[in-house]
Amino acid sequence: MHGHSPRGRQVTDDAVSVAAPISARGEVVAALSIVVRGSSPAAVRPMAPGVRAAARAISRTLSEGPEQA
């Protein structure tokens, strides 16, 4: 597992996406996804690190709780 999931043609025939899990206190509660025009998962591969980083940042904020956010 790389911490992200690239997918092709699940939205439209000319779109691919990459998603990463968002967790709060150790439990997955959501996912962050981007969709771009392309014909294969390779089209979003360069974006995967940014999607993972954003998902980790959201997860940290959620895990801190409202009193520290």
PDB file as gemmi writes it, atoms N, CA and C in Angstrom:
CRYST1    1.000    1.000    1.000  90.00  90.00  90.00 P 1                      
ATOM      1  N   MET A   1       0.844  -1.188   0.000  1.00  0.00           N  
ATOM      2  CA  MET A   1       0.000   0.000   0.000  1.00  0.00           C  
ATOM      3  C   MET A   1       0.882   1.242   0.000  1.00  0.00           C  
ATOM      4  N   HIS A   2       0.572   2.177  -0.864  1.00  0.00           N  
ATOM      5  CA  HIS A   2       1.359   3.388  -0.994  1.00  0.00           C  
ATOM      6  C   HIS A   2       0.722   4.582  -0.297  1.00  0.00           C  
ATOM      7  N   GLY A   3      -0.432   4.402   0.321  1.00  0.00           N  
ATOM      8  CA  GLY A   3      -1.117   5.523   0.949  1.00  0.00           C  
ATOM      9  C   GLY A   3      -1.982   6.310  -0.009  1.00  0.00           C  
ATOM     10  N   HIS A   4      -2.132   5.827  -1.231  1.00  0.00           N  
ATOM     11  CA  HIS A   4      -3.008   6.472  -2.200  1.00  0.00           C  
ATOM     12  C   HIS A   4      -3.521   5.411  -3.177  1.00  0.00           C  
ATOM     13  N   SER A   5      -4.532   5.785  -3.921  1.00  0.00           N  
ATOM     14  CA  SER A   5      -5.138   4.841  -4.856  1.00  0.00           C  
ATOM     15  C   SER A   5      -5.430   5.524  -6.186  1.00  0.00           C  
ATOM     16  N   PRO A   6      -4.624   5.263  -7.216  1.00  0.00           N  
ATOM     17  CA  PRO A   6      -4.940   5.832  -8.532  1.00  0.00           C  
ATOM     18  C   PRO A   6      -5.995   4.988  -9.241  1.00  0.00           C  
ATOM     19  N   ARG A   7      -6.897   5.631  -9.953  1.00  0.00           N  
ATOM     20  CA  ARG A   7      -7.949   4.935 -10.691  1.00  0.00           C  
ATOM     21  C   ARG A   7      -8.154   5.608 -12.029  1.00  0.00           C  
ATOM     22  N   GLY A   8      -8.502   4.809 -13.021  1.00  0.00           N  
ATOM     23  CA  GLY A   8      -8.752   5.344 -14.350  1.00  0.00           C  
ATOM     24  C   GLY A   8     -10.177   5.125 -14.790  1.00  0.00           C  
ATOM     25  N   ARG A   9     -10.716   6.109 -15.481  1.00  0.00           N  
ATOM     26  CA  ARG A   9     -12.016   6.049 -16.146  1.00  0.00           C  
ATOM     27  C   ARG A   9     -13.181   5.637 -15.247  1.00  0.00           C  
ATOM     28  N   GLN A  10     -13.181   6.089 -13.999  1.00  0.00           N  
ATOM     29  CA  GLN A  10     -14.310   5.788 -13.126  1.00  0.00           C  
ATOM     30  C   GLN A  10     -15.304   6.941 -13.068  1.00  0.00           C  
ATOM     31  N   VAL A  11     -14.887   8.116 -13.488  1.00  0.00           N  
ATOM     32  CA  VAL A  11     -15.795   9.266 -13.536  1.00  0.00           C  
ATOM     33  C   VAL A  11     -16.294   9.444 -14.967  1.00  0.00           C  
ATOM     34  N   THR A  12     -15.355   9.561 -15.905  1.00  0.00           N  
ATOM     35  CA  THR A  12     -15.671   9.596 -17.333  1.00  0.00           C  
ATOM     36  C   THR A  12     -14.577   8.826 -18.064  1.00  0.00           C  
ATOM     37  N   ASP A  13     -14.768   8.587 -19.349  1.00  0.00           N  
ATOM     38  CA  ASP A  13     -13.778   7.832 -20.116  1.00  0.00           C  
ATOM     39  C   ASP A  13     -12.449   8.553 -20.265  1.00  0.00           C  
ATOM     40  N   ASP A  14     -12.432   9.866 -20.091  1.00  0.00           N  
ATOM     41  CA  ASP A  14     -11.186  10.610 -20.269  1.00  0.00           C  
ATOM     42  C   ASP A  14     -10.703  11.248 -18.968  1.00  0.00           C  
ATOM     43  N   ALA A  15     -11.010  10.616 -17.833  1.00  0.00           N  
ATOM     44  CA  ALA A  15     -10.583  11.155 -16.540  1.00  0.00           C  
ATOM     45  C   ALA A  15      -9.974  10.055 -15.681  1.00  0.00           C  
ATOM     46  N   VAL A  16      -8.971  10.443 -14.909  1.00  0.00           N  
ATOM     47  CA  VAL A  16      -8.351   9.544 -13.931  1.00  0.00           C  
ATOM     48  C   VAL A  16      -8.281  10.287 -12.607  1.00  0.00           C  
ATOM     49  N   SER A  17      -8.197   9.526 -11.527  1.00  0.00           N  
ATOM     50  CA  SER A  17      -8.184  10.166 -10.211  1.00  0.00           C  
ATOM     51  C   SER A  17      -7.162   9.499  -9.310  1.00  0.00           C  
ATOM     52  N   VAL A  18      -6.848  10.191  -8.233  1.00  0.00           N  
ATOM     53  CA  VAL A  18      -6.014   9.629  -7.178  1.00  0.00           C  
ATOM     54  C   VAL A  18      -6.640  10.060  -5.862  1.00  0.00           C  
ATOM     55  N   ALA A  19      -6.676   9.140  -4.901  1.00  0.00           N  
ATOM     56  CA  ALA A  19      -7.305   9.416  -3.608  1.00  0.00           C  
ATOM     57  C   ALA A  19      -6.405   8.938  -2.485  1.00  0.00           C  
ATOM     58  N   ALA A  20      -6.543   9.555  -1.327  1.00  0.00           N  
ATOM     59  CA  ALA A  20      -5.803   9.157  -0.132  1.00  0.00           C  
ATOM     60  C   ALA A  20      -6.755   9.198   1.058  1.00  0.00           C  
ATOM     61  N   PRO A  21      -6.567   8.298   2.011  1.00  0.00           N  
ATOM     62  CA  PRO A  21      -7.468   8.255   3.160  1.00  0.00           C  
ATOM     63  C   PRO A  21      -7.228   9.404   4.133  1.00  0.00           C  
ATOM     64  N   ILE A  22      -8.305   9.825   4.786  1.00  0.00           N  
ATOM     65  CA  ILE A  22      -8.256  10.806   5.868  1.00  0.00           C  
ATOM     66  C   ILE A  22      -8.714  10.082   7.123  1.00  0.00           C  
ATOM     67  N   SER A  23      -7.923  10.182   8.178  1.00  0.00           N  
ATOM     68  CA  SER A  23      -8.281   9.488   9.415  1.00  0.00           C  
ATOM     69  C   SER A  23      -8.355  10.468  10.577  1.00  0.00           C  
ATOM     70  N   ALA A  24      -9.061  10.053  11.595  1.00  0.00           N  
ATOM     71  CA  ALA A  24      -9.167  10.816  12.839  1.00  0.00           C  
ATOM     72  C   ALA A  24      -9.017   9.825  13.984  1.00  0.00           C  
ATOM     73  N   ARG A  25      -7.981  10.031  14.762  1.00  0.00           N  
ATOM     74  CA  ARG A  25      -7.710   9.159  15.910  1.00  0.00           C  
ATOM     75  C   ARG A  25      -7.623   7.684  15.507  1.00  0.00           C  
ATOM     76  N   GLY A  26      -6.941   7.425  14.381  1.00  0.00           N  
ATOM     77  CA  GLY A  26      -6.689   6.067  13.945  1.00  0.00           C  
ATOM     78  C   GLY A  26      -7.778   5.397  13.121  1.00  0.00           C  
ATOM     79  N   GLU A  27      -8.875   6.076  12.877  1.00  0.00           N  
ATOM     80  CA  GLU A  27      -9.975   5.501  12.100  1.00  0.00           C  
ATOM     81  C   GLU A  27     -10.164   6.292  10.814  1.00  0.00           C  
ATOM     82  N   VAL A  28     -10.249   5.592   9.677  1.00  0.00           N  
ATOM     83  CA  VAL A  28     -10.485   6.277   8.400  1.00  0.00           C  
ATOM     84  C   VAL A  28     -11.908   6.819   8.394  1.00  0.00           C  
ATOM     85  N   VAL A  29     -12.028   8.134   8.148  1.00  0.00           N  
ATOM     86  CA  VAL A  29     -13.341   8.785   8.191  1.00  0.00           C  
ATOM     87  C   VAL A  29     -13.747   9.408   6.856  1.00  0.00           C  
ATOM     88  N   ALA A  30     -12.777   9.523   5.931  1.00  0.00           N  
ATOM     89  CA  ALA A  30     -13.073  10.162   4.641  1.00  0.00           C  
ATOM     90  C   ALA A  30     -11.918   9.873   3.691  1.00  0.00           C  
ATOM     91  N   ALA A  31     -12.012  10.429   2.498  1.00  0.00           N  
ATOM     92  CA  ALA A  31     -10.923  10.352   1.525  1.00  0.00           C  
ATOM     93  C   ALA A  31     -10.841  11.682   0.793  1.00  0.00           C  
ATOM     94  N   LEU A  32      -9.636  12.022   0.375  1.00  0.00           N  
ATOM     95  CA  LEU A  32      -9.402  13.206  -0.439  1.00  0.00           C  
ATOM     96  C   LEU A  32      -9.063  12.715  -1.836  1.00  0.00           C  
ATOM     97  N   SER A  33      -9.722  13.268  -2.851  1.00  0.00           N  
ATOM     98  CA  SER A  33      -9.529  12.798  -4.216  1.00  0.00           C  
ATOM     99  C   SER A  33      -9.418  13.972  -5.170  1.00  0.00           C  
ATOM    100  N   ILE A  34      -8.601  13.788  -6.202  1.00  0.00           N  
ATOM    101  CA  ILE A  34      -8.583  14.736  -7.317  1.00  0.00           C  
ATOM    102  C   ILE A  34      -8.851  13.953  -8.591  1.00  0.00           C  
ATOM    103  N   VAL A  35      -9.479  14.593  -9.539  1.00  0.00           N  
ATOM    104  CA  VAL A  35      -9.798  13.988 -10.831  1.00  0.00           C  
ATOM    105  C   VAL A  35      -9.220  14.899 -11.909  1.00  0.00           C  
ATOM    106  N   VAL A  36      -8.479  14.305 -12.842  1.00  0.00           N  
ATOM    107  CA  VAL A  36      -7.882  15.081 -13.936  1.00  0.00           C  
ATOM    108  C   VAL A  36      -8.157  14.380 -15.266  1.00  0.00           C  
ATOM    109  N   ARG A  37      -8.052  15.124 -16.331  1.00  0.00           N  
ATOM    110  CA  ARG A  37      -8.206  14.551 -17.661  1.00  0.00           C  
ATOM    111  C   ARG A  37      -6.965  13.716 -17.970  1.00  0.00           C  
ATOM    112  N   GLY A  38      -7.188  12.507 -18.419  1.00  0.00           N  
ATOM    113  CA  GLY A  38      -6.084  11.628 -18.768  1.00  0.00           C  
ATOM    114  C   GLY A  38      -6.606  10.270 -19.173  1.00  0.00           C  
ATOM    115  N   SER A  39      -5.699   9.425 -19.678  1.00  0.00           N  
ATOM    116  CA  SER A  39      -6.127   8.115 -20.168  1.00  0.00           C  
ATOM    117  C   SER A  39      -5.585   6.960 -19.338  1.00  0.00           C  
ATOM    118  N   SER A  40      -4.720   7.245 -18.354  1.00  0.00           N  
ATOM    119  CA  SER A  40      -4.187   6.174 -17.516  1.00  0.00           C  
ATOM    120  C   SER A  40      -3.826   6.732 -16.143  1.00  0.00           C  
ATOM    121  N   PRO A  41      -3.711   5.866 -15.149  1.00  0.00           N  
ATOM    122  CA  PRO A  41      -3.312   6.329 -13.810  1.00  0.00           C  
ATOM    123  C   PRO A  41      -1.974   7.063 -13.800  1.00  0.00           C  
ATOM    124  N   ALA A  42      -1.147   6.862 -14.810  1.00  0.00           N  
ATOM    125  CA  ALA A  42       0.128   7.582 -14.881  1.00  0.00           C  
ATOM    126  C   ALA A  42      -0.082   9.096 -14.944  1.00  0.00           C  
ATOM    127  N   ALA A  43      -1.237   9.535 -15.425  1.00  0.00           N  
ATOM    128  CA  ALA A  43      -1.515  10.973 -15.534  1.00  0.00           C  
ATOM    129  C   ALA A  43      -1.584  11.649 -14.164  1.00  0.00           C  
ATOM    130  N   VAL A  44      -1.956  10.906 -13.130  1.00  0.00           N  
ATOM    131  CA  VAL A  44      -2.057  11.512 -11.797  1.00  0.00           C  
ATOM    132  C   VAL A  44      -0.902  11.127 -10.881  1.00  0.00           C  
ATOM    133  N   ARG A  45      -0.036  10.242 -11.344  1.00  0.00           N  
ATOM    134  CA  ARG A  45       1.080   9.792 -10.500  1.00  0.00           C  
ATOM    135  C   ARG A  45       1.886  10.959  -9.917  1.00  0.00           C  
ATOM    136  N   PRO A  46       2.218  12.016 -10.683  1.00  0.00           N  
ATOM    137  CA  PRO A  46       2.982  13.126 -10.105  1.00  0.00           C  
ATOM    138  C   PRO A  46       2.219  13.883  -9.010  1.00  0.00           C  
ATOM    139  N   MET A  47       0.904  13.758  -8.995  1.00  0.00           N  
ATOM    140  CA  MET A  47       0.084  14.474  -8.014  1.00  0.00           C  
ATOM    141  C   MET A  47      -0.121  13.686  -6.727  1.00  0.00           C  
ATOM    142  N   ALA A  48       0.180  12.402  -6.743  1.00  0.00           N  
ATOM    143  CA  ALA A  48      -0.068  11.550  -5.585  1.00  0.00           C  
ATOM    144  C   ALA A  48       0.624  12.039  -4.313  1.00  0.00           C  
ATOM    145  N   PRO A  49       1.889  12.474  -4.349  1.00  0.00           N  
ATOM    146  CA  PRO A  49       2.509  12.949  -3.108  1.00  0.00           C  
ATOM    147  C   PRO A  49       1.772  14.143  -2.482  1.00  0.00           C  
ATOM    148  N   GLY A  50       1.289  15.053  -3.315  1.00  0.00           N  
ATOM    149  CA  GLY A  50       0.545  16.204  -2.802  1.00  0.00           C  
ATOM    150  C   GLY A  50      -0.792  15.810  -2.198  1.00  0.00           C  
ATOM    151  N   VAL A  51      -1.463  14.848  -2.828  1.00  0.00           N  
ATOM    152  CA  VAL A  51      -2.737  14.361  -2.293  1.00  0.00           C  
ATOM    153  C   VAL A  51      -2.503  13.683  -0.942  1.00  0.00           C  
ATOM    154  N   ARG A  52      -1.455  12.855  -0.852  1.00  0.00           N  
ATOM    155  CA  ARG A  52      -1.142  12.193   0.425  1.00  0.00           C  
ATOM    156  C   ARG A  52      -0.795  13.217   1.502  1.00  0.00           C  
ATOM    157  N   ALA A  53       0.007  14.219   1.147  1.00  0.00           N  
ATOM    158  CA  ALA A  53       0.397  15.243   2.125  1.00  0.00           C  
ATOM    159  C   ALA A  53      -0.819  16.019   2.622  1.00  0.00           C  
ATOM    160  N   ALA A  54      -1.714  16.379   1.720  1.00  0.00           N  
ATOM    161  CA  ALA A  54      -2.922  17.107   2.120  1.00  0.00           C  
ATOM    162  C   ALA A  54      -3.808  16.242   3.014  1.00  0.00           C  
ATOM    163  N   ALA A  55      -3.946  14.961   2.666  1.00  0.00           N  
ATOM    164  CA  ALA A  55      -4.762  14.059   3.483  1.00  0.00           C  
ATOM    165  C   ALA A  55      -4.152  13.892   4.878  1.00  0.00           C  
ATOM    166  N   ARG A  56      -2.824  13.797   4.949  1.00  0.00           N  
ATOM    167  CA  ARG A  56      -2.164  13.696   6.269  1.00  0.00           C  
ATOM    168  C   ARG A  56      -2.387  14.953   7.098  1.00  0.00           C  
ATOM    169  N   ALA A  57      -2.311  16.120   6.452  1.00  0.00           N  
ATOM    170  CA  ALA A  57      -2.523  17.384   7.177  1.00  0.00           C  
ATOM    171  C   ALA A  57      -3.948  17.473   7.706  1.00  0.00           C  
ATOM    172  N   ILE A  58      -4.914  17.092   6.903  1.00  0.00           N  
ATOM    173  CA  ILE A  58      -6.308  17.093   7.362  1.00  0.00           C  
ATOM    174  C   ILE A  58      -6.468  16.094   8.500  1.00  0.00           C  
ATOM    175  N   SER A  59      -5.860  14.925   8.374  1.00  0.00           N  
ATOM    176  CA  SER A  59      -5.944  13.907   9.432  1.00  0.00           C  
ATOM    177  C   SER A  59      -5.370  14.429  10.741  1.00  0.00           C  
ATOM    178  N   ARG A  60      -4.221  15.107  10.682  1.00  0.00           N  
ATOM    179  CA  ARG A  60      -3.619  15.681  11.907  1.00  0.00           C  
ATOM    180  C   ARG A  60      -4.574  16.676  12.560  1.00  0.00           C  
ATOM    181  N   THR A  61      -5.164  17.549  11.741  1.00  0.00           N  
ATOM    182  CA  THR A  61      -6.095  18.549  12.286  1.00  0.00           C  
ATOM    183  C   THR A  61      -7.297  17.886  12.928  1.00  0.00           C  
ATOM    184  N   LEU A  62      -7.850  16.883  12.272  1.00  0.00           N  
ATOM    185  CA  LEU A  62      -9.012  16.183  12.835  1.00  0.00           C  
ATOM    186  C   LEU A  62      -8.654  15.451  14.121  1.00  0.00           C  
ATOM    187  N   SER A  63      -7.460  14.884  14.169  1.00  0.00           N  
ATOM    188  CA  SER A  63      -7.049  14.113  15.360  1.00  0.00           C  
ATOM    189  C   SER A  63      -6.732  15.006  16.542  1.00  0.00           C  
ATOM    190  N   GLU A  64      -6.380  16.269  16.278  1.00  0.00           N  
ATOM    191  CA  GLU A  64      -6.095  17.203  17.379  1.00  0.00           C  
ATOM    192  C   GLU A  64      -7.354  17.539  18.164  1.00  0.00           C  
ATOM    193  N   GLY A  65      -8.489  17.513  17.520  1.00  0.00           N  
ATOM    194  CA  GLY A  65      -9.739  17.854  18.190  1.00  0.00           C  
ATOM    195  C   GLY A  65     -10.009  19.338  18.150  1.00  0.00           C  
ATOM    196  N   PRO A  66     -11.238  19.727  18.424  1.00  0.00           N  
ATOM    197  CA  PRO A  66     -11.637  21.148  18.310  1.00  0.00           C  
ATOM    198  C   PRO A  66     -10.924  22.060  19.304  1.00  0.00           C  
ATOM    199  N   GLU A  67     -10.517  21.534  20.452  1.00  0.00           N  
ATOM    200  CA  GLU A  67      -9.899  22.400  21.447  1.00  0.00           C  
ATOM    201  C   GLU A  67      -8.499  22.842  21.058  1.00  0.00           C  
ATOM    202  N   GLN A  68      -7.833  22.146  20.117  1.00  0.00           N  
ATOM    203  CA  GLN A  68      -6.486  22.520  19.720  1.00  0.00           C  
ATOM    204  C   GLN A  68      -6.390  22.986  18.269  1.00  0.00           C  
ATOM    205  N   ALA A  69      -7.454  22.839  17.509  1.00  0.00           N  
ATOM    206  CA  ALA A  69      -7.402  23.202  16.089  1.00  0.00           C  
ATOM    207  C   ALA A  69      -7.413  24.691  15.896  1.00  0.00           C  
TER     208      ALA A  69                                                      
END                                                                             
